[in-house]
Amino acid sequence: MNIPVAEGALFAEVRDDYIDHRRFTSAEFAHLEGERLWTSTWHWACREEEIPRVGDYLVYDIGDQPDPLGQGQGAGGRGRSGG
């Protein structure tokens, strides 16, 4: 993001490598993060203890997309989580 000259004076005392505040407030930036970052990386959604029994579930939201995680019957009668 380029900083307009008028705004640049406001940040005269800020380090050269600061992170522009618009990264945290821009709807456009949030949309791009959703498309390019959050859909292509691993997420820590919950611990197995949070859904201990077969049939337990939790819904983890990634942006505006819900991702249901459930406890199912895995191989050998062992519970297994997965979305």
C-alpha positions as CSV (number, residue, x, y, z in Angstrom):
1,M,0.0,0.0,0.0
2,N,1.4,3.4,-0.9
3,I,1.0,6.2,1.7
4,P,-0.2,9.5,0.3
5,V,2.3,12.3,1.0
6,A,0.0,14.2,3.3
7,E,-0.4,11.1,5.5
8,G,3.3,10.3,5.3
9,A,4.1,13.3,7.5
10,L,1.9,11.8,10.3
11,F,4.3,8.8,10.5
12,A,7.5,10.8,10.5
13,E,8.6,9.3,13.9
14,V,7.6,5.8,12.9
15,R,10.2,3.3,11.8
16,D,10.6,2.7,8.1
17,D,9.5,-0.9,8.4
18,Y,6.2,-0.3,10.3
19,I,3.0,-2.1,9.3
20,D,0.4,0.2,7.8
21,H,-2.7,0.3,10.0
22,R,-4.9,-0.3,6.9
23,R,-3.8,-3.9,7.0
24,F,-5.9,-4.3,10.1
25,T,-8.9,-2.1,9.0
26,S,-9.2,-2.5,5.3
27,A,-12.1,-4.6,4.0
28,E,-10.2,-5.1,0.7
29,F,-7.1,-6.4,2.6
30,A,-9.3,-8.7,4.7
31,H,-10.9,-10.1,1.5
32,L,-7.5,-10.7,-0.1
33,E,-6.2,-12.4,3.1
34,G,-9.3,-14.7,2.9
35,E,-8.6,-15.6,-0.7
36,R,-4.8,-16.0,-0.6
37,L,-3.8,-16.8,3.0
38,W,-6.4,-18.4,5.1
39,T,-7.5,-20.9,2.5
40,S,-4.0,-22.1,1.8
41,T,-2.6,-22.7,5.3
42,W,-3.1,-25.1,8.2
43,H,-5.4,-23.9,11.0
44,W,-5.5,-25.0,14.7
45,A,-9.2,-25.4,15.1
46,C,-9.6,-27.4,18.4
47,R,-8.1,-30.1,20.5
48,E,-9.4,-33.6,20.5
49,E,-10.5,-33.2,24.1
50,E,-13.0,-30.5,22.9
51,I,-14.9,-33.1,20.9
52,P,-14.3,-36.3,22.9
53,R,-17.3,-38.5,21.9
54,V,-18.4,-39.9,18.6
55,G,-21.1,-37.5,17.3
56,D,-19.5,-34.4,19.1
57,Y,-18.8,-31.5,16.7
58,L,-17.5,-28.0,16.6
59,V,-17.9,-25.4,13.8
60,Y,-14.7,-23.5,13.0
61,D,-15.2,-20.4,10.8
62,I,-12.5,-19.4,8.3
63,G,-13.6,-16.0,7.2
64,D,-17.2,-16.3,6.2
65,Q,-16.9,-20.1,5.6
66,P,-18.0,-22.5,8.3
67,D,-15.9,-25.7,8.6
68,P,-17.6,-28.3,10.8
69,L,-15.2,-30.7,12.6
70,G,-16.6,-33.9,14.1
71,Q,-15.7,-36.9,16.1
72,G,-16.3,-40.1,14.1
73,Q,-15.5,-43.7,14.5
74,G,-12.0,-44.3,13.1
75,A,-10.0,-47.4,12.3
76,G,-9.8,-49.9,15.2
77,G,-12.6,-48.3,17.1
78,R,-10.6,-45.2,17.9
79,G,-12.2,-41.7,17.6
80,R,-10.9,-39.5,14.8
81,S,-11.5,-35.8,14.1
82,G,-11.8,-34.3,10.7
83,G,-13.8,-31.8,8.7
